[in-house]
Amino acid sequence: MTTTKNAQKEESLVSFIPPTFSIRLLHPKYWLIWIGFSFAAIFVNILPYRVLFWIGRGIGYLSMFVAKKRVKVAQRNLELCFPDISNTRRDYVVKENFKNTGFAIFETAIAWFWPDWRLKRHVGYHHVNRLTVFEEQGRGTLICGVHALNLELTARCCALFSPGYGVYRPHNNPAYNFIQHWGRTRSGNIMVDRKDVKGMLKVLRKGKKLFYLPDHDYGAKNAVFVPFFAVPNACTTTGTSILVDASKCAVLPVSCFRTGFRYDFRIEQDISEGFPRRDPEGAAIHMNKTVEKLILRGGDQWMWLHKRFKTMPDGQEKGIRYKD
């Protein structure tokens, strides 16, 4: 009962209304969702990790022959970011990326359905004490991750040691959204709607932790065009700058890439002192340099299939970077 009351008190910091179960979610049009997630939950809890690994990567490899447009997107992203690598090396990274994308299906199920003890057996933890240092001082902490294919595992690993808040985009399918929210909050995390900037600031000003991903192209609104790898004008969110300037929070980069059959979960040192204040462009450049270092730890495990550079500066042809 005490835990429930504490959770309700925490949730009052933000305006997000969690999805709740209702009988309408059992409508036949949602049965495939329920069956699929039920199967995934049973599958990942019964089979050994290595079996899941090889099955998932096999699915990912086969998907290359179906999702050919996404193959081109991944190739183009790598061409833009690393123009000097050979075609052989680029094709190898694309193939590995697709294999890892297939396994990411199971990694998401692992993050949502595995018990804590089993997850801890597969993860090496480094500097996790940094997760709580600033909260103990009453200072907010912005946990900055990247869109690794196993980002759900990264968030779950954070929650194992110190639950916090996560930025959330509700799914359009109500049944999927209910399961997704349950999976992301079962370890104690609380969700904040991605549009609720005031809620995010309230969380940080109250000395809490906020899990945030600043590495994707979210559109030209509230964004600047700054370097990202070899791309000189990549659309980059100014959200990090807004949150840091307004809350004076600490900023801890986090990564959880897989090496072999184990995950390397790392919390880096606070980088907030390096952020230029009241300078969105300078802050975005500083953040992107950190993001680049994180991605290079597991280059074939980042979302290269996403159109990272789809938004162009004003005056340039839209979509030129991803011509078919």
Secondary structure as GFF3:
##gff-version 3
##sequence-region A 1 324
A	DSSP	alpha_helix	2	11	.	.	.	ID=ss1
A	DSSP	three_ten_helix	23	26	.	.	.	ID=ss2
A	DSSP	three_ten_helix	28	30	.	.	.	ID=ss3
A	DSSP	alpha_helix	31	46	.	.	.	ID=ss4
A	DSSP	alpha_helix	49	63	.	.	.	ID=ss5
A	DSSP	alpha_helix	68	81	.	.	.	ID=ss6
A	DSSP	alpha_helix	87	113	.	.	.	ID=ss7
A	DSSP	alpha_helix	116	120	.	.	.	ID=ss8
A	DSSP	beta_strand	123	126	.	.	.	ID=ss9
A	DSSP	alpha_helix	130	136	.	.	.	ID=ss10
A	DSSP	beta_strand	141	144	.	.	.	ID=ss11
A	DSSP	alpha_helix	151	161	.	.	.	ID=ss12
A	DSSP	beta_strand	165	168	.	.	.	ID=ss13
A	DSSP	alpha_helix	174	185	.	.	.	ID=ss14
A	DSSP	beta_strand	190	193	.	.	.	ID=ss15
A	DSSP	alpha_helix	197	205	.	.	.	ID=ss16
A	DSSP	beta_strand	209	212	.	.	.	ID=ss17
A	DSSP	beta_strand	223	228	.	.	.	ID=ss18
A	DSSP	beta_strand	231	237	.	.	.	ID=ss19
A	DSSP	alpha_helix	239	247	.	.	.	ID=ss20
A	DSSP	beta_strand	250	259	.	.	.	ID=ss21
A	DSSP	beta_strand	262	267	.	.	.	ID=ss22
A	DSSP	three_ten_helix	272	274	.	.	.	ID=ss23
A	DSSP	alpha_helix	280	297	.	.	.	ID=ss24
A	DSSP	three_ten_helix	299	301	.	.	.	ID=ss25
A	DSSP	three_ten_helix	320	322	.	.	.	ID=ss26
###
